[in-house]
Amino acid sequence: MNNVPFRRILQVTGISADRLYRRIEFLADQCRLFSAHRKRRLYKAFAGRNRVIATDIQPVLFIEIGEGGWRARESSVESSSYTRSESSPR
């Protein structure tokens, strides 16, 4: 159901809007619980160690649509740089 408006999902599945929103909230809660569990395990794995994090730059292709048609524009997105942390996790 990628790129399908909620109204169409309701029409196709025949469920109520309340049920759809409760299901979306349930899935969001599951994602948050999964992420929290993984973060707790990661903090335990790095306990007492120096943590070193390195990231890179990802090229991103943007498609711009205007009056003269469309054009592609490439840009670089830097998420962060080399970081060393000496502090303990919270």
Beta strands, then each sheet from edge to edge (+ up, - down):
strand 1: 51-53
strand 2: 57-66
strand 3: 69-78
strand 4: 83-85
sheet 1: 1+ 4-
sheet 2: 2+ 3-
end
